[in-house]
Amino acid sequence: MIASSGLVGLSPTQWDNDGDLFLTKMVETGTIDKAIFSISIGMNDVQSKMTFGGYDLSTFATGEL
């Protein structure tokens, strides 16, 4: 079994030196302003979505956070 330390570089901290964190690299290159992401998991026929660099509460928050 292979140990895992995050989902495709989305960990908030670096646990090893095997590579760059995805969000950190996006901030360093100016692709996004903040190292945050949001996920909306769709059910049935609703498409899932992922946003990098922020979130949109008016679009994706349907209940209490």
C-alpha positions as CSV (number, residue, x, y, z in Angstrom):
1,M,0.0,0.0,0.0
2,I,1.3,3.5,-0.9
3,A,1.0,6.3,1.7
4,S,-0.9,9.4,0.7
5,S,-0.4,12.9,2.0
6,G,-3.1,14.8,0.1
7,L,-5.3,14.9,-3.0
8,V,-3.4,16.0,-6.1
9,G,-1.4,18.6,-4.2
10,L,-4.3,20.2,-2.5
11,S,-2.9,19.7,1.0
12,P,-2.5,23.0,3.0
13,T,1.0,22.0,4.0
14,Q,3.9,20.2,2.4
15,W,4.7,16.9,4.1
16,D,7.6,15.8,2.0
17,N,9.9,17.2,-0.7
18,D,8.7,15.0,-3.6
19,G,7.1,17.9,-5.5
20,D,5.4,21.2,-5.4
21,L,1.9,21.6,-4.0
22,F,-0.6,22.4,-6.7
23,L,-2.3,25.4,-5.0
24,T,1.0,26.9,-3.8
25,K,2.4,26.7,-7.3
26,M,-0.7,28.4,-8.8
27,V,-0.3,31.3,-6.3
28,E,3.5,31.5,-7.0
29,T,2.9,31.8,-10.7
30,G,0.1,34.3,-10.4
31,T,-2.6,32.0,-11.7
32,I,-4.7,32.5,-8.6
33,D,-4.6,35.1,-5.8
34,K,-5.3,32.8,-2.8
35,A,-4.4,29.2,-2.1
36,I,-8.0,28.0,-1.5
37,F,-10.4,25.9,-3.5
38,S,-14.0,24.8,-3.3
39,I,-15.8,21.7,-4.6
40,S,-19.4,21.2,-5.4
41,I,-20.3,17.6,-5.8
42,G,-23.3,17.0,-8.1
43,M,-25.8,14.3,-7.6
44,N,-27.5,12.3,-10.3
45,D,-27.5,14.5,-13.5
46,V,-26.0,17.6,-11.8
47,Q,-22.4,18.2,-12.9
48,S,-19.7,18.5,-10.2
49,K,-17.6,21.6,-10.2
50,M,-14.2,22.7,-8.7
51,T,-13.1,26.3,-8.2
52,F,-9.5,27.4,-7.6
53,G,-8.5,30.6,-5.8
54,G,-11.8,31.3,-4.2
55,Y,-15.4,30.4,-3.8
56,D,-18.8,31.7,-4.7
57,L,-21.3,31.4,-1.9
58,S,-24.2,32.8,-3.9
59,T,-23.9,30.1,-6.5
60,F,-22.8,27.0,-4.5
61,A,-23.8,27.3,-0.9
62,T,-27.3,25.8,-0.6
63,G,-27.3,25.3,3.1
64,E,-25.7,26.3,6.3
65,L,-21.9,26.3,6.4
